[in-house]
Amino acid sequence: MTDLSHRAKHILGKLAKSHRGVGVIAASIILVAIIVFLLLNNVIWTSYTSLIMQRQQALAMEENLAISGTAENKSKLSDPYYPSAYKMLLGSYVSGTLPDDVKTVDDNLFTTQGTTYVQTQFNFTGLNPQNVSQLNFTIVSTHDVANPGVFIQLWNWTNNRWAKSTEQGYYSYTSVGRKTLTIRAHQETISVASASYYSLKNVTADQTGTTLSTGRAYGTVRFLLGRFLYPLNGTHRIEAATWTVYYRASLSSGTGHCDVDILIRKYDGGIRSAIASNVATSGALTSSLSTVSGTYAFPGYTVVDRTDYLEVDFYGDFKAADTTYGDEVQLRIDDNTLAAASQTRIANLVTLVEDTVKLTITKNPSSYIDATSGAARLIINSTAGGGITFQQKVNQIKLYEYNKVSAVTLTINNQGPRKTHIVAIWSKDHASEQLGHHIVELDLFVAPNEPKTYTLYSYYPPVDEVRFVTENGRIFSWRR
């Protein structure tokens, strides 16, 4: 033992005398420290993991969900479908993209054109052909010609033909299309964002009349007489045209005239677009009420939002002669004692009016869907007659389907002490083992004494069993 001790001292002494020996000793010490650290860390991590697992198991054992349910047959409304492709049967393509330009009612349209006839086929894909109970189509369109005849047809896959006029898959009507209006100043008011405006209507005066005044003023002035609104709901576009604005007006003395500002007013009171100011200048006003007029070349405007208004503001523009009391312009509106030709109005307002067609199929709706591919076809045929070249403008084509489904409404009661997180649902129906199992991920939190409901729809045979899986791995079941 003494000899070994001397040999060890001799070796350590030699190592201590060299730098290399010192490095080996230091590396050995560091290596031993790392090994000890890793061993301790493993022991600590194992203990921590064990505690976490024990905690999770304890939480899982505390979970207690009571599930009750009712089963019934329902019709489930689908998400909207839009056509993804088109085919020209008569006429030619002009502009637009499917499905983007037919999803919402806005200033984007799918446009085609033809002479005498335009016939456009729109193709849908991806419908659910199972247990269809109803189809609902919405078609919003317009034409740049007055009063074209329109019919809409669906393709009948069962009979391999287009729907007949006696069937629900066929609808015909006369479109308004291009319409020329004379809108008149009415005293009835419209409230927009708490502000009051007079009305412009496509009817003759129906009241005993109101006189609007600038109030008396001196010098050269331009004062407001009144602000008037015309609703743009159902209007796709106001076409470029020369308006004639008629004023039933007078000026107490001096020289002057009437004119207008034109803009688009949003429903929230803001201004969408300022179109013109100080236009449609009338002839000279006299001291007696008379009807004078002025013209304005309206440049055209495509309606951005159907809740907007066309606003026309009437002004008196004059140089006063009465230096004592001042002068004033008066404007007479909505006076049914006057002939139509003498009333305050705007003539030759040309609009493209939109038609909204609701087509509902309840009789054999599945015959209009291809049972294999889930495809559907719709054509819009427009007829102007007389060799007229015109455009068919489609703003929206939307389809909903109702499918008969088995619906299970489950009520989940948390009878445990803490909130439970449900992460998945598994269901089984009458179908075969391969087809009858369905798993859906969930993110549903159920607090104690706060029941939650969950409805499970199945296009397959009725659901027999449902299992909810919690974040902690517990499974709670409901059986029919």
Secondary structure, DSSP 8 states (H G I E B T S, - for coil): -HHHHHHHHHHHHHHHTSHHHHHHHHHHHHHHHHHHHHHHHHHHHHHHHHHHHHHHHHHHHH--EEEEEEEEEEEEE---B---EEEEEESEEEE--TTGGGSSSSS--EEEEEESEEEEEEEE-----TTEEEEEEEEEEEESSBS-EEEEEEEETTTTEE--TTSTTEEEEE--EEEEEEEEEEEEEEEETTEEEEEEESS---SEEEEEE---B-SEEEEEEEEEEEE-TTEEEE--EEEEEEEEEEESSSEEEEEEEEEEE-TTS-EEEEEEEEES------SS-EEEEEEEEE--EE-S-TT-EEEEEEEEEEE---TTT-B-EEEEEEETTS-GGGS-EEEEEEEEE-EEEEEEE-SSGGGGS-TTT--EEEEEEEE--TT-EEEEEEEEEEEEEEEEEEEEEEEEEE-SSS-EEEEEEEEEESS-TTTSEEEEEEEEEE-BT--EEEEEEESSS-EEEEEEEETTS-EEEEE-
